[in-house]
Amino acid sequence: MLSMSLAKSIRIGSSRRDEVYIAAVPLRATKGPAQLLMSTAYSLNFWDLQHFMVIINPLHSQVLVYDFQPQDPESIAVAVSALSGRNVPGVVLTRTLKKLPKRKCWFVGYSDSDAMDAANRFNKGWDTDLRINHHDCRNYVNGLVEYLTGMKAVLEHLQSSSMARDEMSLPRKD
């Protein structure tokens, strides 16, 4: 019988099994009281005051983070516009991590194909006009996770589950 680490390091057949995660971080804000408020909201698990992103842990390279946020997330003018329901310029970012976060990071499942290629295709078609509660990081995470794994409304399922656990599996919805 293969150990989990050995089984994970080799490919069974020719299928890829890149791991897909969701992570939450504090919303960015200007330094001072606004930043303190966002950090406090994050630590108290206020769902609406967290920024969500997708993390892909491929078998053969570094961990990648994909997220959608305002072009200037620390601008007061952008915050006022966004909170008043107006569109603000957004940007899809991709960056590497040395390792997976230990807190507020949940395992979602495995990609159905090469996750990095699929995420890049998804990002090319993503509209970058950001509008809070209509087209924001939550919509991006739900859309990208569905594109990668087939799971629908993953954040809504996660929100209704206990957020205290560090890792959780979410059921597949076809």
C-alpha positions in Angstrom: 0.0 0.0 0.0 1.3 3.5 -0.9 1.8 6.1 1.7 -0.3 9.3 1.2 2.8 11.4 0.5 4.1 8.9 -2.0 0.7 8.5 -3.7 0.5 12.3 -3.9 3.9 12.7 -5.4 3.2 10.3 -8.3 0.5 10.5 -10.8 -2.0 7.7 -10.9 -2.6 7.2 -14.7 -2.1 10.5 -16.5 -4.6 12.6 -14.6 -3.5 15.6 -12.7 -4.7 16.1 -9.2 -3.9 19.7 -8.3 -5.3 20.6 -4.8 -7.7 23.6 -4.6 -8.2 25.6 -1.5 -10.0 28.7 -0.4 -8.4 31.2 2.0 -9.6 34.3 3.9 -7.5 37.3 4.8 -8.4 40.7 6.3 -9.7 43.3 3.8 -7.0 45.9 3.1 -7.6 49.4 4.2 -5.8 52.7 4.8 -3.4 52.7 7.8 -4.8 53.7 11.1 -8.4 53.2 12.4 -9.7 51.6 9.1 -6.9 49.0 9.1 -7.5 48.2 12.8 -11.2 47.8 12.1 -10.6 45.4 9.2 -8.1 43.3 11.3 -10.5 43.1 14.2 -13.4 42.1 11.9 -11.2 39.4 10.4 -10.2 38.0 13.8 -13.8 38.0 14.9 -14.8 36.0 11.8 -17.2 38.6 10.4 -17.9 36.9 7.1 -18.7 40.1 5.1 -15.5 41.8 6.1 -13.0 39.2 4.9 -11.3 38.9 1.5 -11.4 35.5 -0.1 -9.1 34.0 -2.7 -8.3 30.6 -4.3 -5.1 28.7 -3.7 -3.9 26.0 -6.1 -1.3 23.6 -4.8 0.0 21.9 -7.9 2.0 18.6 -7.8 5.0 20.0 -9.6 5.6 23.6 -8.6 5.0 26.4 -6.0 1.6 27.1 -4.4 -0.3 29.8 -6.4 -2.8 32.4 -5.1 -5.5 33.8 -7.4 -7.6 36.7 -6.3 -9.8 39.6 -7.4 -9.6 42.9 -5.7 -9.8 46.7 -6.3 -6.8 48.1 -8.2 -6.1 50.4 -5.3 -7.6 48.5 -2.3 -6.2 51.1 0.3 -7.7 54.2 -1.4 -10.4 55.9 0.6 -12.1 57.1 -2.6 -12.2 53.5 -3.9 -13.7 52.3 -0.5 -16.4 55.0 -0.6 -17.3 54.2 -4.2 -17.3 50.5 -3.6 -19.4 50.8 -0.4 -21.9 53.0 -2.1 -22.5 50.3 -4.7 -20.6 51.8 -7.6 -18.3 49.9 -9.9 -14.5 50.4 -9.2 -11.6 49.2 -11.3 -10.5 45.8 -10.2 -7.6 43.5 -11.0 -7.1 39.7 -11.0 -3.8 38.9 -9.2 -1.7 35.8 -9.3 1.2 35.3 -7.0 3.2 32.5 -5.4 3.4 31.3 -1.8 6.1 29.3 -0.1 3.5 27.2 1.7 -0.2 27.0 2.4 -1.6 29.3 5.2 -2.2 27.5 8.5 -5.3 29.6 9.4 -8.5 30.3 7.5 -7.5 28.0 4.6 -9.9 25.3 3.6 -9.3 22.3 1.3 -12.0 22.3 -1.4 -11.0 19.4 -3.6 -9.0 18.5 -6.7 -9.1 20.2 -10.1 -10.6 18.3 -13.0 -7.7 19.4 -15.2 -4.4 21.3 -15.1 -5.5 23.9 -12.5 -3.0 26.6 -13.5 -4.0 26.5 -17.2 -7.7 26.4 -16.3 -7.3 29.4 -13.9 -5.5 31.4 -16.5 -8.3 30.7 -19.0 -10.9 31.7 -16.4 -9.0 34.9 -15.6 -8.9 36.0 -19.3 -12.7 36.0 -19.4 -13.2 37.6 -16.0 -14.8 41.1 -16.0 -12.6 43.4 -13.9 -15.3 46.0 -13.0 -15.6 45.3 -9.2 -18.9 45.9 -7.5 -19.3 44.9 -3.8 -21.9 42.1 -3.3 -22.5 41.8 -7.0 -19.2 41.1 -8.7 -16.4 40.9 -6.0 -13.9 38.4 -4.5 -16.7 36.1 -3.4 -18.2 35.8 -6.9 -14.6 35.3 -8.3 -13.9 32.5 -5.8 -17.2 30.8 -6.4 -16.7 31.0 -10.2 -13.1 29.9 -10.2 -13.7 27.0 -7.8 -16.6 25.8 -9.9 -14.5 26.1 -13.1 -11.7 24.1 -11.5 -13.6 21.5 -9.6 -17.3 21.6 -10.6 -18.4 22.6 -7.1 -21.1 25.3 -7.1 -21.6 28.0 -4.4 -18.6 26.8 -2.4 -18.4 30.0 -0.2 -22.1 29.7 0.8 -21.5 26.1 1.8 -18.4 27.1 3.7 -20.2 30.0 5.5 -23.0 27.7 6.7 -20.4 25.3 8.1 -18.2 25.8 11.1 -15.4 28.2 10.1 -13.5 27.2 13.2 -11.9 24.2 11.6 -8.6 24.7 9.7 -9.5 22.4 6.9 -12.7 20.9 5.5 -13.9 19.1 2.5 -16.9 20.4 0.6 -19.3 18.1 -1.2 -19.2 18.0 -5.0 -22.3 19.4 -6.7 -22.7 18.4 -10.3 
